[in-house]
Amino acid sequence: MWESIRKFGPEYYDLPTMLSNVSDMLRVLTLNIDGRNKKRIPIGYIILTTVASILYIYAYVFSAFWFSFWHAAEIGEVSGAFAEFSLSITSHVVIVRLFYMLLHKEKLEVLINKYLDQDARIPKGSRFFNNMMKTLKQVKRRGIIFWTILLVDPAVYIIKPLLTPGRHLTLDTFVIYGLEPMLESPNYEIATVVMATGVTLICYSVANVTCFWIVTIGYIEAQMLALSEEIKHIYGDAVYHCKKTIDTNNNYTLVVNKNASKDTVAAIINQYIKEHLKDIIVKHSTNISYVKEIDEIMSIPNAVGFLYLILGLTAELLGGLEKTWLQLPFTMLQLSVDCYLGQKVKDANDKFEQAVYDCKWEKFNKSNRKIVLMMLQNSQKTMTLSAGGMAILNLRCLMSIIKTTYSAYTTLRTMV
């Protein structure tokens, strides 16, 4: 039991373990994306998720829209309407993403199997493997940090009213349909449970869906950075290979000696380079296909999610930071993670492109130079993640969204 829990820690960062970690967490939400796990999802998970989903929909979909667009106007609670609308709309992001993940469950299983098959073929202890594991260690830590923040923030959101003197809710101005007056028993106790359940469901979902994409995209980043090191050292490896080979007795003997011709040396070096360039091309193409598959699945939910988050962020500012100061980090983190992951993929691709140019290609023969030229052209087709094809996810996109949101806020503030 303890050993299973320890595998969620930062010291276990190999791909199979990380995918197993995320898969186990997503199974609570009745989503199994790991084909290795043939067990049925426990009935307890199904009941728990169903009940929590019903309470969430009642409080943060039906009641939230009723309050924001109807009841708030009746009682003159404009800022409260914006605060509750922001909480509702930003929580819908993960619902859309979970829906698309369920819709494309078979594609995700196939993608995960491809990841695992490719990972199993990498020789353990090789330089490529060791460099890849260095990045995967950072990926695991990245996932743990984001997961922790995404769950600590809502925990504070839920606990804060319980520690405040008097009767308070997560948002005092919010009214759940049919539970007025909210601060009198038993309405207060019911509202507290309903709100806490809805917030827990959404934040748990956001944390684990985010970690899934951190792992899958992080693996691509790890592969690209490891490939960069391989091609950067390819000429040195070829020279070393030319100097030594294994004879039939598995003893090292010199191949290149004073009597060896320059043509023989060049032929051995370029043959080695050719074989390894082909291997790098295959791995590079595979990672490009991974990015395309991920973008195909998540492009539309990313676009819808960004629209919701922009609306939610604007509403949080209009609702007043004194009411939404705990919601704001949650919204900003959702925005930032996607753009950050897109930037990491782009940076890894740029590093690979630079490594291709720096691989001492001028010392290769004509045939290998043509291969390098083709690789350079392919690497210039930047690996990117998008939001419905309308925006490329990177840090520039994040800054643009923040700027647009603040402009919308300053415009609407004078009208409210």
Secondary structure, DSSP 8 states (H G I E B T S, - for coil): -HHHHHTTSTT--SHHHHHHHHHHHHHTTT----TT--S---HHHHHHHHHHHHHHHIIIIIHHHHIIIIIHHHHT-HHHHHHHHHHHHHHHHHHHHHHHHHHTHHHHHHHHHHHHHHHHHS-TTSHHHHHHHHHHHHHHHHHHHHHHHHHHHHHHHHHHHHHSSS---SSTT---TT--STTSTTHHHHHHHHHHHHHHHHHHHHHHHHHHHHHHHHHHHHHHHHHHHHHHTHHHHHHHHHHEEE-TTS-EEES--TTS-HHHHHHHHHHHHHHHHHHHHHHHHHHHHHHHHHHHHHHHHHHHHHHHHHHHHHHHHHH-HHHHTTHHHHHHHHHHHHHHHHHHHHHHHHHHHHHHHTS-GGGS-HHHHHHHHHHHHHHTS----BSTTSSB-SHHHHHHHHHHHHHHHHHHHTT-
